[in-house]
Amino acid sequence: VFPLTGILRCSECGSSMRGVSARNGRHYRCAGRTDRTVSCKAPQILATPLEAALVTWLADLLNHSVGVEEAAVKVLEAARSRFERAKRLYIRGEISETDYDTEANLWKTQRKEIDEQSYHAIIALSSAATEIVANGTFASLECKRLLRGLVEAAILQGSALVAVKPTSAFLPFTTTALGGVSCNSGPDGI
């Protein structure tokens, strides 16, 4: 089982990484290089340390997280606060009606997502993360499926795991676990 196949991204060319077995153990190799679709010189990487790094990331996330209910409430409160600020700016004439409408629609969408589905997804996915961390590995196909619900991509630099992109359903949990730290990389700055 190579649980990170398709999730890992090559540090050299950005292609996905694929699991391979060799005499000296399990490795991940650049799929673009293997398929000869790109000219990539990235070496193959040992699987065990990468998988352990991802388990460590999940464990750290769970150790620093607030309760699941609190996570959903914090995300909803941040969205409400942003909308209230946009409302004040519109009343003062500092933003246009179009910008205000955009913020109002964003608030409505975020509120609906948290109320209807994200809250339940957060609960399910945090349980999945807890199970993976408890096992300490992605040894089963079930763990691999759970991982796909948690992580969209994991970025390598050389042989080190340097970034993890959570799935959109798991993002509210990760954001509140990190204390609402913003990296200013998305449309909402999270």
C-alpha positions in Angstrom: 0.0 0.0 0.0 1.4 3.4 -1.0 -1.1 5.8 0.7 0.6 9.0 -0.6 0.4 8.0 -4.3 -1.3 10.9 -6.1 -1.1 13.1 -3.0 2.6 13.7 -3.0 3.9 16.3 -5.5 7.4 16.2 -7.0 9.7 19.0 -5.8 11.4 19.3 -9.2 8.5 19.3 -11.7 5.3 19.3 -9.7 4.1 16.0 -11.1 2.4 13.5 -8.7 4.5 10.9 -7.0 3.9 7.2 -7.4 4.8 4.4 -5.0 7.2 1.7 -6.2 8.8 -1.3 -4.5 12.5 -2.1 -4.8 15.0 -4.4 -3.2 16.0 -1.7 -0.7 12.4 -0.9 0.3 9.4 1.1 -0.6 9.9 4.4 -2.4 7.9 7.2 -4.1 9.0 8.2 -7.6 8.0 11.1 -9.8 5.2 9.8 -12.1 6.2 12.3 -14.8 9.7 10.9 -14.8 8.5 7.3 -14.8 6.0 7.9 -17.6 8.6 10.1 -19.4 6.1 12.9 -19.8 8.5 15.5 -18.3 12.3 15.8 -18.1 12.7 15.4 -14.3 15.8 14.5 -12.3 14.2 14.1 -8.9 15.4 11.0 -7.1 13.1 8.5 -5.6 12.3 9.1 -1.9 12.0 6.5 0.9 8.3 6.0 1.7 8.5 5.4 5.4 9.9 8.8 6.5 7.4 10.7 4.3 4.5 8.7 5.6 5.8 9.2 9.2 6.0 13.0 8.5 2.4 13.2 7.4 1.3 11.2 10.5 3.3 13.7 12.6 1.6 16.6 10.9 -1.8 15.1 11.7 -0.8 14.4 15.3 0.4 18.0 15.7 -2.8 19.3 14.2 -4.9 17.2 16.6 -2.8 18.2 19.6 -3.3 21.9 18.9 -6.9 21.7 17.8 -9.9 23.0 19.7 -13.0 20.8 19.9 -14.8 20.0 16.6 -17.8 22.1 17.6 -15.6 25.0 18.5 -13.8 24.7 15.2 -17.1 25.1 13.2 -18.2 28.0 15.5 -14.9 29.8 15.0 -15.0 29.5 11.2 -18.6 30.8 11.2 -17.7 33.7 13.5 -14.8 34.7 11.3 -17.1 34.7 8.3 -19.7 36.7 10.1 -17.1 39.2 11.3 -15.9 39.7 7.7 -19.4 40.4 6.5 -20.1 42.8 9.3 -17.0 44.8 8.4 -18.0 44.9 4.8 -21.4 46.2 5.8 -19.9 49.0 7.9 -17.6 49.9 4.9 -20.6 50.0 2.5 -22.6 52.2 4.9 -19.7 54.6 5.0 -19.4 54.6 1.3 -15.9 53.0 1.3 -16.8 50.0 -0.9 -19.1 49.7 -3.8 -22.5 48.0 -3.9 -20.9 45.2 -6.1 -18.2 44.6 -3.5 -20.8 44.5 -0.7 -23.0 42.1 -2.6 -20.0 39.8 -3.2 -19.3 39.8 0.6 -23.0 39.2 1.4 -23.1 36.2 -1.0 -19.8 34.9 0.5 -21.2 35.1 4.0 -24.4 33.4 2.9 -22.5 30.6 1.2 -20.1 30.1 4.2 -23.0 30.1 6.7 -24.9 27.5 4.6 -21.8 25.3 4.2 -21.1 25.3 7.9 -24.7 24.8 8.9 -25.5 22.0 6.4 -22.5 19.9 5.5 -19.1 21.2 6.6 -19.8 20.7 10.3 -20.6 17.0 9.8 -17.6 16.7 7.4 -15.4 18.3 10.1 -16.6 15.7 12.7 -16.1 12.8 10.3 -12.7 13.9 9.1 -11.3 14.8 12.6 -12.3 11.2 13.6 -10.5 9.9 10.6 -7.4 11.9 11.5 -7.6 10.6 15.1 -7.8 7.0 13.8 -4.8 7.4 11.5 -2.7 9.0 14.3 -3.8 6.2 16.7 -2.5 3.6 14.3 0.6 5.6 13.6 0.6 4.5 10.0 -1.5 4.3 6.8 -1.1 0.5 6.7 -4.6 -0.3 5.5 -6.7 0.6 2.5 -9.2 2.2 4.8 -6.5 4.5 6.2 -5.6 5.4 2.6 -9.3 6.3 1.9 -9.4 8.4 5.1 -6.3 10.2 4.1 -7.8 11.2 0.8 -10.6 12.9 2.7 -8.1 14.8 4.8 -5.3 15.8 2.4 -5.5 17.0 -1.2 -1.8 17.4 -1.8 1.5 17.1 0.1 4.4 19.1 -1.3 8.1 17.9 -1.2 11.2 19.9 -1.4 14.0 17.5 -2.0 13.1 14.6 0.3 11.4 16.7 2.9 7.7 17.2 3.3 7.3 21.0 3.4 3.6 21.7 2.8 0.3 20.0 3.2 -2.9 21.2 1.5 -6.0 19.9 3.3 -9.2 19.1 1.5 -11.8 21.9 1.5 -14.0 19.9 3.9 -11.1 19.5 6.4 -9.8 23.1 6.0 -12.0 24.7 8.7 -10.6 22.2 11.2 -7.0 22.8 10.2 -7.5 26.6 10.3 -8.9 26.6 13.8 -6.3 24.1 15.0 -3.6 26.5 13.9 -5.3 29.2 15.9 -6.8 30.9 12.9 -3.4 31.7 11.4 -3.8 33.1 8.0 -1.4 32.6 5.1 -3.2 35.0 2.8 -3.2 32.4 0.0 -6.9 31.9 -0.7 -9.8 34.1 -1.7 -10.7 34.5 2.0 -7.1 34.8 3.2 -7.1 31.4 4.9 
